[in-house]
Amino acid sequence: MSIWRDDLVKVNGVDESFSGWGLEDSDLVVRLYRAGVRHKSARFAAPVFHLWHRENDRSQLAENRRKLDELMSSDRVRAVEGLDRY
């Protein structure tokens, strides 16, 4: 995924309250969409690279799911723990 900087700042970046593997990218996509950022596919038009890395711990997946469910039942656009922490 790639995102314009101004759009990432608009939603307060990635929510760092998510821990381990899972759903932090879904949280970001929902908030970007709510902020008016629209998806544009680069399929077959741009190279894609994925660096190999060890998979993160999945023990917090249920808590991450709860956080995403909470977002989905709200109208929140900004990350709980995002860029404004810095």
Distance bins in CASP14 RR format, pairs under 12 A and 6 or more apart:
PFRMAT RR
TARGET T0000
AUTHOR 0000-0000-0000
RMODE 2
METHOD distances of the structure
MODEL  1
1 7 0 0 0 0 0 1 0 0 0 0 0
1 8 0 0 0 0 0 1 0 0 0 0 0
1 14 0 0 0 0 0 1 0 0 0 0 0
1 24 0 0 0 0 0 1 0 0 0 0 0
1 25 1 0 0 1 0 0 0 0 0 0 0
1 26 0 0 0 0 0 1 0 0 0 0 0
1 28 1 0 0 1 0 0 0 0 0 0 0
1 29 1 0 0 1 0 0 0 0 0 0 0
1 32 0 0 0 0 1 0 0 0 0 0 0
1 37 0 0 0 0 0 1 0 0 0 0 0
1 39 0 0 0 0 1 0 0 0 0 0 0
1 40 0 0 0 0 0 1 0 0 0 0 0
1 41 0 0 0 0 0 1 0 0 0 0 0
1 42 0 0 0 0 1 0 0 0 0 0 0
1 46 0 0 0 0 0 1 0 0 0 0 0
1 48 0 0 0 0 0 1 0 0 0 0 0
1 50 0 0 0 0 0 1 0 0 0 0 0
2 8 0 0 0 0 1 0 0 0 0 0 0
2 32 0 0 0 0 0 1 0 0 0 0 0
2 37 0 0 0 0 0 1 0 0 0 0 0
2 39 0 0 0 0 0 1 0 0 0 0 0
2 40 0 0 0 0 1 0 0 0 0 0 0
2 41 0 0 0 0 0 1 0 0 0 0 0
2 42 1 0 0 1 0 0 0 0 0 0 0
2 46 0 0 0 0 1 0 0 0 0 0 0
2 47 0 0 0 0 0 1 0 0 0 0 0
2 48 0 0 0 0 0 1 0 0 0 0 0
2 49 0 0 0 0 0 1 0 0 0 0 0
3 9 0 0 0 0 1 0 0 0 0 0 0
3 10 0 0 0 0 1 0 0 0 0 0 0
3 11 0 0 0 0 1 0 0 0 0 0 0
3 13 0 0 0 0 1 0 0 0 0 0 0
3 14 0 0 0 0 1 0 0 0 0 0 0
3 25 0 0 0 0 0 1 0 0 0 0 0
3 28 0 0 0 0 1 0 0 0 0 0 0
3 29 0 0 0 0 1 0 0 0 0 0 0
3 31 0 0 0 0 0 1 0 0 0 0 0
3 32 1 0 0 1 0 0 0 0 0 0 0
3 33 0 0 0 0 0 1 0 0 0 0 0
3 35 0 0 0 0 0 1 0 0 0 0 0
3 37 1 0 0 1 0 0 0 0 0 0 0
3 38 0 0 0 0 0 1 0 0 0 0 0
3 39 0 0 0 0 0 1 0 0 0 0 0
3 40 0 0 0 0 0 1 0 0 0 0 0
4 10 0 0 0 0 1 0 0 0 0 0 0
4 11 0 0 0 0 0 1 0 0 0 0 0
4 13 0 0 0 0 0 1 0 0 0 0 0
4 32 0 0 0 0 1 0 0 0 0 0 0
4 35 0 0 0 0 0 1 0 0 0 0 0
4 36 0 0 0 0 0 1 0 0 0 0 0
4 37 1 0 0 1 0 0 0 0 0 0 0
4 38 0 0 0 0 0 1 0 0 0 0 0
4 40 0 0 0 0 0 1 0 0 0 0 0
5 11 0 0 0 0 0 1 0 0 0 0 0
5 13 0 0 0 0 1 0 0 0 0 0 0
5 37 0 0 0 0 0 1 0 0 0 0 0
5 83 0 0 0 0 0 1 0 0 0 0 0
6 13 0 0 0 0 0 1 0 0 0 0 0
6 32 0 0 0 0 0 1 0 0 0 0 0
6 35 0 0 0 0 0 1 0 0 0 0 0
6 37 0 0 0 0 1 0 0 0 0 0 0
6 83 0 0 0 0 0 1 0 0 0 0 0
7 13 0 0 0 0 1 0 0 0 0 0 0
7 28 0 0 0 0 0 1 0 0 0 0 0
7 29 0 0 0 0 0 1 0 0 0 0 0
7 31 0 0 0 0 0 1 0 0 0 0 0
7 32 1 0 0 1 0 0 0 0 0 0 0
7 33 0 0 0 0 0 1 0 0 0 0 0
7 34 0 0 0 0 0 1 0 0 0 0 0
7 35 1 0 0 1 0 0 0 0 0 0 0
7 36 0 0 0 0 1 0 0 0 0 0 0
7 37 1 0 1 0 0 0 0 0 0 0 0
7 38 0 0 0 0 1 0 0 0 0 0 0
7 39 0 0 0 0 0 1 0 0 0 0 0
7 40 0 0 0 0 0 1 0 0 0 0 0
7 77 0 0 0 0 0 1 0 0 0 0 0
8 14 0 0 0 0 1 0 0 0 0 0 0
8 15 0 0 0 0 0 1 0 0 0 0 0
8 28 0 0 0 0 1 0 0 0 0 0 0
8 29 0 0 0 0 0 1 0 0 0 0 0
8 31 0 0 0 0 1 0 0 0 0 0 0
8 32 0 0 0 0 1 0 0 0 0 0 0
8 35 0 0 0 0 1 0 0 0 0 0 0
8 37 0 0 0 0 1 0 0 0 0 0 0
8 78 0 0 0 0 0 1 0 0 0 0 0
8 79 0 0 0 0 1 0 0 0 0 0 0
8 82 0 0 0 0 1 0 0 0 0 0 0
8 83 1 0 0 1 0 0 0 0 0 0 0
9 31 0 0 0 0 0 1 0 0 0 0 0
9 32 0 0 0 0 0 1 0 0 0 0 0
9 35 0 0 0 0 0 1 0 0 0 0 0
9 37 0 0 0 0 0 1 0 0 0 0 0
9 77 0 0 0 0 0 1 0 0 0 0 0
9 78 0 0 0 0 0 1 0 0 0 0 0
9 79 0 0 0 0 0 1 0 0 0 0 0
9 82 0 0 0 0 0 1 0 0 0 0 0
9 83 1 0 0 1 0 0 0 0 0 0 0
9 84 0 0 0 0 1 0 0 0 0 0 0
9 86 0 0 0 0 0 1 0 0 0 0 0
10 28 0 0 0 0 0 1 0 0 0 0 0
10 31 0 0 0 0 1 0 0 0 0 0 0
10 32 0 0 0 0 1 0 0 0 0 0 0
10 33 0 0 0 0 0 1 0 0 0 0 0
10 34 0 0 0 0 0 1 0 0 0 0 0
10 35 1 0 1 0 0 0 0 0 0 0 0
10 36 0 0 0 0 1 0 0 0 0 0 0
10 37 1 0 0 1 0 0 0 0 0 0 0
10 77 1 0 0 1 0 0 0 0 0 0 0
10 78 0 0 0 0 1 0 0 0 0 0 0
10 79 0 0 0 0 0 1 0 0 0 0 0
10 83 0 0 0 0 0 1 0 0 0 0 0
10 84 0 0 0 0 0 1 0 0 0 0 0
11 27 0 0 0 0 1 0 0 0 0 0 0
11 28 1 0 0 1 0 0 0 0 0 0 0
11 29 0 0 0 0 1 0 0 0 0 0 0
11 30 0 0 0 0 1 0 0 0 0 0 0
11 31 1 0 1 0 0 0 0 0 0 0 0
11 32 1 0 1 0 0 0 0 0 0 0 0
11 33 0 0 0 0 1 0 0 0 0 0 0
11 34 0 0 0 0 1 0 0 0 0 0 0
11 35 1 0 1 0 0 0 0 0 0 0 0
11 36 0 0 0 0 1 0 0 0 0 0 0
11 37 1 0 0 1 0 0 0 0 0 0 0
11 71 0 0 0 0 0 1 0 0 0 0 0
11 76 0 0 0 0 1 0 0 0 0 0 0
11 77 1 0 1 0 0 0 0 0 0 0 0
11 78 1 0 1 0 0 0 0 0 0 0 0
11 79 1 0 0 1 0 0 0 0 0 0 0
11 80 0 0 0 0 0 1 0 0 0 0 0
11 82 0 0 0 0 1 0 0 0 0 0 0
11 83 0 0 0 0 1 0 0 0 0 0 0
11 84 0 0 0 0 0 1 0 0 0 0 0
12 27 0 0 0 0 0 1 0 0 0 0 0
12 28 0 0 0 0 0 1 0 0 0 0 0
12 31 0 0 0 0 1 0 0 0 0 0 0
12 32 0 0 0 0 0 1 0 0 0 0 0
12 35 0 0 0 0 1 0 0 0 0 0 0
12 76 0 0 0 0 1 0 0 0 0 0 0
12 77 0 0 0 0 1 0 0 0 0 0 0
12 78 1 0 1 0 0 0 0 0 0 0 0
12 79 1 0 1 0 0 0 0 0 0 0 0
12 80 0 0 0 0 1 0 0 0 0 0 0
12 81 0 0 0 0 1 0 0 0 0 0 0
12 82 1 0 1 0 0 0 0 0 0 0 0
12 83 1 0 1 0 0 0 0 0 0 0 0
12 84 1 0 1 0 0 0 0 0 0 0 0
12 85 0 0 0 0 1 0 0 0 0 0 0
12 86 0 0 0 0 0 1 0 0 0 0 0
13 24 0 0 0 0 0 1 0 0 0 0 0
13 25 0 0 0 0 0 1 0 0 0 0 0
13 27 0 0 0 0 0 1 0 0 0 0 0
13 28 1 0 0 1 0 0 0 0 0 0 0
13 29 0 0 0 0 0 1 0 0 0 0 0
13 31 0 0 0 0 1 0 0 0 0 0 0
13 32 0 0 0 0 1 0 0 0 0 0 0
13 35 0 0 0 0 0 1 0 0 0 0 0
13 37 0 0 0 0 0 1 0 0 0 0 0
13 77 0 0 0 0 0 1 0 0 0 0 0
13 78 0 0 0 0 1 0 0 0 0 0 0
13 79 1 0 1 0 0 0 0 0 0 0 0
13 80 0 0 0 0 0 1 0 0 0 0 0
13 81 0 0 0 0 1 0 0 0 0 0 0
13 82 1 0 1 0 0 0 0 0 0 0 0
13 83 1 0 1 0 0 0 0 0 0 0 0
13 84 0 0 0 0 1 0 0 0 0 0 0
13 85 0 0 0 0 0 1 0 0 0 0 0
13 86 0 0 0 0 0 1 0 0 0 0 0
14 23 0 0 0 0 0 1 0 0 0 0 0
14 24 1 0 0 1 0 0 0 0 0 0 0
14 25 0 0 0 0 1 0 0 0 0 0 0
14 26 0 0 0 0 0 1 0 0 0 0 0
14 27 0 0 0 0 1 0 0 0 0 0 0
14 28 1 0 1 0 0 0 0 0 0 0 0
14 29 0 0 0 0 0 1 0 0 0 0 0
14 31 0 0 0 0 1 0 0 0 0 0 0
14 32 0 0 0 0 0 1 0 0 0 0 0
14 78 0 0 0 0 0 1 0 0 0 0 0
14 79 1 0 0 1 0 0 0 0 0 0 0
14 80 0 0 0 0 0 1 0 0 0 0 0
14 81 0 0 0 0 1 0 0 0 0 0 0
14 82 1 0 0 1 0 0 0 0 0 0 0
14 83 0 0 0 0 1 0 0 0 0 0 0
14 85 0 0 0 0 0 1 0 0 0 0 0
15 22 0 0 0 0 0 1 0 0 0 0 0
15 23 0 0 0 0 1 0 0 0 0 0 0
15 24 1 0 0 1 0 0 0 0 0 0 0
15 25 0 0 0 0 0 1 0 0 0 0 0
15 26 0 0 0 0 0 1 0 0 0 0 0
15 27 1 0 1 0 0 0 0 0 0 0 0
15 28 1 0 0 1 0 0 0 0 0 0 0
15 29 0 0 0 0 0 1 0 0 0 0 0
15 30 0 0 0 0 0 1 0 0 0 0 0
15 31 1 0 0 1 0 0 0 0 0 0 0
15 32 0 0 0 0 0 1 0 0 0 0 0
15 64 0 0 0 0 1 0 0 0 0 0 0
15 67 1 0 0 1 0 0 0 0 0 0 0
15 68 0 0 0 0 1 0 0 0 0 0 0
15 70 0 0 0 0 0 1 0 0 0 0 0
15 71 0 0 0 0 1 0 0 0 0 0 0
15 76 0 0 0 0 1 0 0 0 0 0 0
15 77 0 0 0 0 0 1 0 0 0 0 0
15 78 0 0 0 0 1 0 0 0 0 0 0
15 79 1 1 0 0 0 0 0 0 0 0 0
15 80 1 0 1 0 0 0 0 0 0 0 0
15 81 1 0 1 0 0 0 0 0 0 0 0
15 82 1 0 0 1 0 0 0 0 0 0 0
15 83 0 0 0 0 0 1 0 0 0 0 0
15 84 0 0 0 0 0 1 0 0 0 0 0
15 85 0 0 0 0 0 1 0 0 0 0 0
16 24 0 0 0 0 1 0 0 0 0 0 0
16 27 0 0 0 0 0 1 0 0 0 0 0
16 28 0 0 0 0 0 1 0 0 0 0 0
16 67 0 0 0 0 0 1 0 0 0 0 0
16 79 1 0 0 1 0 0 0 0 0 0 0
16 80 0 0 0 0 1 0 0 0 0 0 0
16 81 1 0 1 0 0 0 0 0 0 0 0
16 82 1 0 1 0 0 0 0 0 0 0 0
16 83 0 0 0 0 1 0 0 0 0 0 0
16 84 0 0 0 0 0 1 0 0 0 0 0
16 85 1 0 0 1 0 0 0 0 0 0 0
16 86 0 0 0 0 0 1 0 0 0 0 0
17 23 0 0 0 0 0 1 0 0 0 0 0
17 24 0 0 0 0 1 0 0 0 0 0 0
17 27 0 0 0 0 1 0 0 0 0 0 0
17 60 0 0 0 0 0 1 0 0 0 0 0
17 63 0 0 0 0 1 0 0 0 0 0 0
17 64 0 0 0 0 1 0 0 0 0 0 0
17 66 0 0 0 0 0 1 0 0 0 0 0
17 67 1 0 0 1 0 0 0 0 0 0 0
17 68 0 0 0 0 0 1 0 0 0 0 0
17 70 0 0 0 0 0 1 0 0 0 0 0
17 71 0 0 0 0 0 1 0 0 0 0 0
17 79 1 0 0 1 0 0 0 0 0 0 0
17 80 1 0 1 0 0 0 0 0 0 0 0
17 81 1 0 1 0 0 0 0 0 0 0 0
17 82 0 0 0 0 1 0 0 0 0 0 0
17 85 0 0 0 0 0 1 0 0 0 0 0
18 24 1 1 0 0 0 0 0 0 0 0 0
18 25 0 0 0 0 1 0 0 0 0 0 0
18 26 0 0 0 0 1 0 0 0 0 0 0
18 27 1 0 0 1 0 0 0 0 0 0 0
18 28 0 0 0 0 1 0 0 0 0 0 0
18 56 0 0 0 0 0 1 0 0 0 0 0
18 60 1 0 0 1 0 0 0 0 0 0 0
18 61 0 0 0 0 0 1 0 0 0 0 0
18 63 0 0 0 0 1 0 0 0 0 0 0
18 64 1 0 1 0 0 0 0 0 0 0 0
18 65 0 0 0 0 0 1 0 0 0 0 0
18 66 0 0 0 0 0 1 0 0 0 0 0
18 67 1 0 0 1 0 0 0 0 0 0 0
18 68 0 0 0 0 1 0 0 0 0 0 0
18 70 0 0 0 0 0 1 0 0 0 0 0
18 71 0 0 0 0 0 1 0 0 0 0 0
18 79 0 0 0 0 1 0 0 0 0 0 0
18 80 0 0 0 0 1 0 0 0 0 0 0
18 81 0 0 0 0 1 0 0 0 0 0 0
18 82 0 0 0 0 0 1 0 0 0 0 0
19 56 0 0 0 0 1 0 0 0 0 0 0
19 57 0 0 0 0 1 0 0 0 0 0 0
19 58 0 0 0 0 0 1 0 0 0 0 0
19 59 0 0 0 0 1 0 0 0 0 0 0
19 60 1 0 1 0 0 0 0 0 0 0 0
19 61 0 0 0 0 1 0 0 0 0 0 0
19 62 0 0 0 0 0 1 0 0 0 0 0
19 63 1 0 0 1 0 0 0 0 0 0 0
19 64 1 0 0 1 0 0 0 0 0 0 0
19 66 0 0 0 0 0 1 0 0 0 0 0
19 67 0 0 0 0 1 0 0 0 0 0 0
19 81 0 0 0 0 0 1 0 0 0 0 0
20 54 0 0 0 0 0 1 0 0 0 0 0
20 55 0 0 0 0 1 0 0 0 0 0 0
20 56 1 0 1 0 0 0 0 0 0 0 0
20 57 1 0 1 0 0 0 0 0 0 0 0
20 58 1 0 0 1 0 0 0 0 0 0 0
20 59 1 0 0 1 0 0 0 0 0 0 0
20 60 1 0 1 0 0 0 0 0 0 0 0
20 61 0 0 0 0 1 0 0 0 0 0 0
20 62 0 0 0 0 0 1 0 0 0 0 0
20 63 0 0 0 0 1 0 0 0 0 0 0
20 64 1 0 0 1 0 0 0 0 0 0 0
20 67 0 0 0 0 0 1 0 0 0 0 0
21 53 0 0 0 0 0 1 0 0 0 0 0
21 54 0 0 0 0 0 1 0 0 0 0 0
21 55 1 0 0 1 0 0 0 0 0 0 0
21 56 1 1 0 0 0 0 0 0 0 0 0
21 57 1 0 0 1 0 0 0 0 0 0 0
21 58 1 0 1 0 0 0 0 0 0 0 0
21 59 0 0 0 0 1 0 0 0 0 0 0
21 60 1 0 0 1 0 0 0 0 0 0 0
21 61 1 0 0 1 0 0 0 0 0 0 0
21 62 0 0 0 0 0 1 0 0 0 0 0
21 63 0 0 0 0 0 1 0 0 0 0 0
21 64 0 0 0 0 1 0 0 0 0 0 0
21 65 0 0 0 0 0 1 0 0 0 0 0
22 28 0 0 0 0 0 1 0 0 0 0 0
22 55 0 0 0 0 0 1 0 0 0 0 0
22 56 1 0 0 1 0 0 0 0 0 0 0
22 57 0 0 0 0 0 1 0 0 0 0 0
22 58 1 0 0 1 0 0 0 0 0 0 0
22 59 0 0 0 0 0 1 0 0 0 0 0
22 60 0 0 0 0 1 0 0 0 0 0 0
22 61 1 0 1 0 0 0 0 0 0 0 0
22 62 0 0 0 0 0 1 0 0 0 0 0
22 63 0 0 0 0 0 1 0 0 0 0 0
22 64 1 0 1 0 0 0 0 0 0 0 0
22 65 0 0 0 0 1 0 0 0 0 0 0
22 67 0 0 0 0 0 1 0 0 0 0 0
22 68 0 0 0 0 1 0 0 0 0 0 0
23 29 0 0 0 0 0 1 0 0 0 0 0
23 30 0 0 0 0 1 0 0 0 0 0 0
23 56 0 0 0 0 0 1 0 0 0 0 0
23 58 0 0 0 0 0 1 0 0 0 0 0
23 60 0 0 0 0 1 0 0 0 0 0 0
23 61 1 0 0 1 0 0 0 0 0 0 0
23 62 0 0 0 0 0 1 0 0 0 0 0
23 63 0 0 0 0 1 0 0 0 0 0 0
23 64 1 0 1 0 0 0 0 0 0 0 0
23 65 1 0 0 1 0 0 0 0 0 0 0
23 66 0 0 0 0 1 0 0 0 0 0 0
23 67 1 0 0 1 0 0 0 0 0 0 0
23 68 1 0 1 0 0 0 0 0 0 0 0
23 69 0 0 0 0 1 0 0 0 0 0 0
23 70 0 0 0 0 0 1 0 0 0 0 0
23 71 0 0 0 0 1 0 0 0 0 0 0
23 72 0 0 0 0 0 1 0 0 0 0 0
24 30 0 0 0 0 0 1 0 0 0 0 0
24 31 0 0 0 0 0 1 0 0 0 0 0
24 56 0 0 0 0 1 0 0 0 0 0 0
24 60 0 0 0 0 0 1 0 0 0 0 0
24 61 0 0 0 0 0 1 0 0 0 0 0
24 63 0 0 0 0 0 1 0 0 0 0 0
24 64 1 0 0 1 0 0 0 0 0 0 0
24 65 0 0 0 0 0 1 0 0 0 0 0
24 67 0 0 0 0 1 0 0 0 0 0 0
24 68 0 0 0 0 1 0 0 0 0 0 0
24 71 0 0 0 0 0 1 0 0 0 0 0
24 79 0 0 0 0 1 0 0 0 0 0 0
24 80 0 0 0 0 0 1 0 0 0 0 0
24 81 0 0 0 0 0 1 0 0 0 0 0
24 82 0 0 0 0 0 1 0 0 0 0 0
25 31 0 0 0 0 0 1 0 0 0 0 0
25 32 0 0 0 0 0 1 0 0 0 0 0
25 64 0 0 0 0 0 1 0 0 0 0 0
25 68 0 0 0 0 0 1 0 0 0 0 0
26 32 0 0 0 0 0 1 0 0 0 0 0
26 33 0 0 0 0 0 1 0 0 0 0 0
26 61 0 0 0 0 0 1 0 0 0 0 0
26 64 0 0 0 0 1 0 0 0 0 0 0
26 65 0 0 0 0 1 0 0 0 0 0 0
26 67 0 0 0 0 0 1 0 0 0 0 0
26 68 1 0 1 0 0 0 0 0 0 0 0
26 69 0 0 0 0 0 1 0 0 0 0 0
26 71 0 0 0 0 1 0 0 0 0 0 0
26 72 0 0 0 0 1 0 0 0 0 0 0
27 33 0 0 0 0 0 1 0 0 0 0 0
27 34 0 0 0 0 0 1 0 0 0 0 0
27 64 0 0 0 0 1 0 0 0 0 0 0
27 65 0 0 0 0 0 1 0 0 0 0 0
27 66 0 0 0 0 0 1 0 0 0 0 0
27 67 1 0 0 1 0 0 0 0 0 0 0
27 68 1 0 1 0 0 0 0 0 0 0 0
27 69 0 0 0 0 0 1 0 0 0 0 0
27 70 0 0 0 0 1 0 0 0 0 0 0
27 71 1 0 1 0 0 0 0 0 0 0 0
27 72 0 0 0 0 1 0 0 0 0 0 0
27 74 0 0 0 0 0 1 0 0 0 0 0
27 76 0 0 0 0 1 0 0 0 0 0 0
27 77 0 0 0 0 0 1 0 0 0 0 0
27 78 0 0 0 0 0 1 0 0 0 0 0
27 79 1 0 0 1 0 0 0 0 0 0 0
27 80 0 0 0 0 1 0 0 0 0 0 0
27 81 0 0 0 0 0 1 0 0 0 0 0
27 82 0 0 0 0 0 1 0 0 0 0 0
28 34 0 0 0 0 0 1 0 0 0 0 0
28 35 0 0 0 0 0 1 0 0 0 0 0
28 37 0 0 0 0 0 1 0 0 0 0 0
28 67 0 0 0 0 0 1 0 0 0 0 0
28 68 0 0 0 0 0 1 0 0 0 0 0
28 71 0 0 0 0 0 1 0 0 0 0 0
28 77 0 0 0 0 0 1 0 0 0 0 0
28 78 0 0 0 0 0 1 0 0 0 0 0
28 79 1 0 0 1 0 0 0 0 0 0 0
28 82 0 0 0 0 0 1 0 0 0 0 0
28 83 0 0 0 0 0 1 0 0 0 0 0
29 35 0 0 0 0 0 1 0 0 0 0 0
29 36 0 0 0 0 0 1 0 0 0 0 0
29 37 0 0 0 0 1 0 0 0 0 0 0
29 38 0 0 0 0 0 1 0 0 0 0 0
29 39 0 0 0 0 1 0 0 0 0 0 0
29 68 0 0 0 0 0 1 0 0 0 0 0
29 71 0 0 0 0 0 1 0 0 0 0 0
29 72 0 0 0 0 0 1 0 0 0 0 0
30 36 0 0 0 0 0 1 0 0 0 0 0
30 37 0 0 0 0 0 1 0 0 0 0 0
30 39 0 0 0 0 0 1 0 0 0 0 0
30 67 0 0 0 0 0 1 0 0 0 0 0
30 68 1 0 0 1 0 0 0 0 0 0 0
30 69 0 0 0 0 0 1 0 0 0 0 0
30 70 0 0 0 0 0 1 0 0 0 0 0
30 71 1 0 1 0 0 0 0 0 0 0 0
30 72 1 0 0 1 0 0 0 0 0 0 0
30 73 0 0 0 0 0 1 0 0 0 0 0
30 74 0 0 0 0 0 1 0 0 0 0 0
30 75 0 0 0 0 0 1 0 0 0 0 0
30 76 0 0 0 0 1 0 0 0 0 0 0
30 77 0 0 0 0 1 0 0 0 0 0 0
30 78 0 0 0 0 0 1 0 0 0 0 0
30 79 0 0 0 0 0 1 0 0 0 0 0
31 37 0 0 0 0 1 0 0 0 0 0 0
31 67 0 0 0 0 0 1 0 0 0 0 0
31 68 0 0 0 0 0 1 0 0 0 0 0
31 71 1 0 0 1 0 0 0 0 0 0 0
31 72 0 0 0 0 0 1 0 0 0 0 0
31 74 0 0 0 0 0 1 0 0 0 0 0
31 75 0 0 0 0 0 1 0 0 0 0 0
31 76 1 0 0 1 0 0 0 0 0 0 0
31 77 1 0 1 0 0 0 0 0 0 0 0
31 78 1 0 0 1 0 0 0 0 0 0 0
31 79 1 0 0 1 0 0 0 0 0 0 0
31 80 0 0 0 0 0 1 0 0 0 0 0
31 82 0 0 0 0 0 1 0 0 0 0 0
32 38 0 0 0 0 1 0 0 0 0 0 0
32 39 0 0 0 0 1 0 0 0 0 0 0
32 40 0 0 0 0 0 1 0 0 0 0 0
32 71 0 0 0 0 0 1 0 0 0 0 0
32 77 0 0 0 0 1 0 0 0 0 0 0
32 78 0 0 0 0 0 1 0 0 0 0 0
32 79 0 0 0 0 0 1 0 0 0 0 0
33 39 1 0 0 1 0 0 0 0 0 0 0
33 71 0 0 0 0 0 1 0 0 0 0 0
33 72 0 0 0 0 0 1 0 0 0 0 0
33 75 0 0 0 0 0 1 0 0 0 0 0
33 77 0 0 0 0 1 0 0 0 0 0 0
34 71 0 0 0 0 1 0 0 0 0 0 0
34 72 0 0 0 0 0 1 0 0 0 0 0
34 74 0 0 0 0 1 0 0 0 0 0 0
34 75 1 0 0 1 0 0 0 0 0 0 0
34 76 1 0 0 1 0 0 0 0 0 0 0
34 77 1 0 1 0 0 0 0 0 0 0 0
34 78 0 0 0 0 1 0 0 0 0 0 0
35 75 0 0 0 0 0 1 0 0 0 0 0
35 76 0 0 0 0 0 1 0 0 0 0 0
35 77 1 0 1 0 0 0 0 0 0 0 0
35 78 0 0 0 0 1 0 0 0 0 0 0
35 79 0 0 0 0 0 1 0 0 0 0 0
36 77 0 0 0 0 1 0 0 0 0 0 0
37 77 0 0 0 0 0 1 0 0 0 0 0
40 46 0 0 0 0 0 1 0 0 0 0 0
41 48 0 0 0 0 0 1 0 0 0 0 0
42 48 1 0 0 1 0 0 0 0 0 0 0
55 61 0 0 0 0 0 1 0 0 0 0 0
56 64 0 0 0 0 0 1 0 0 0 0 0
57 63 0 0 0 0 0 1 0 0 0 0 0
57 64 0 0 0 0 0 1 0 0 0 0 0
58 64 0 0 0 0 1 0 0 0 0 0 0
58 65 0 0 0 0 0 1 0 0 0 0 0
60 66 0 0 0 0 1 0 0 0 0 0 0
60 67 0 0 0 0 1 0 0 0 0 0 0
61 67 0 0 0 0 0 1 0 0 0 0 0
61 68 0 0 0 0 0 1 0 0 0 0 0
62 68 0 0 0 0 0 1 0 0 0 0 0
62 69 0 0 0 0 0 1 0 0 0 0 0
63 69 0 0 0 0 0 1 0 0 0 0 0
63 70 0 0 0 0 0 1 0 0 0 0 0
64 70 0 0 0 0 0 1 0 0 0 0 0
64 71 0 0 0 0 0 1 0 0 0 0 0
65 71 0 0 0 0 0 1 0 0 0 0 0
65 72 0 0 0 0 0 1 0 0 0 0 0
66 72 0 0 0 0 0 1 0 0 0 0 0
66 73 0 0 0 0 0 1 0 0 0 0 0
67 73 0 0 0 0 0 1 0 0 0 0 0
67 74 0 0 0 0 0 1 0 0 0 0 0
67 76 0 0 0 0 0 1 0 0 0 0 0
67 79 0 0 0 0 0 1 0 0 0 0 0
67 80 1 0 0 1 0 0 0 0 0 0 0
67 81 0 0 0 0 0 1 0 0 0 0 0
68 74 0 0 0 0 0 1 0 0 0 0 0
68 76 0 0 0 0 0 1 0 0 0 0 0
68 80 0 0 0 0 0 1 0 0 0 0 0
70 76 0 0 0 0 1 0 0 0 0 0 0
70 80 0 0 0 0 1 0 0 0 0 0 0
71 77 0 0 0 0 1 0 0 0 0 0 0
71 78 0 0 0 0 0 1 0 0 0 0 0
71 79 0 0 0 0 1 0 0 0 0 0 0
71 80 0 0 0 0 1 0 0 0 0 0 0
74 80 0 0 0 0 0 1 0 0 0 0 0
78 84 0 0 0 0 1 0 0 0 0 0 0
78 85 0 0 0 0 0 1 0 0 0 0 0
79 85 0 0 0 0 1 0 0 0 0 0 0
79 86 0 0 0 0 0 1 0 0 0 0 0
END
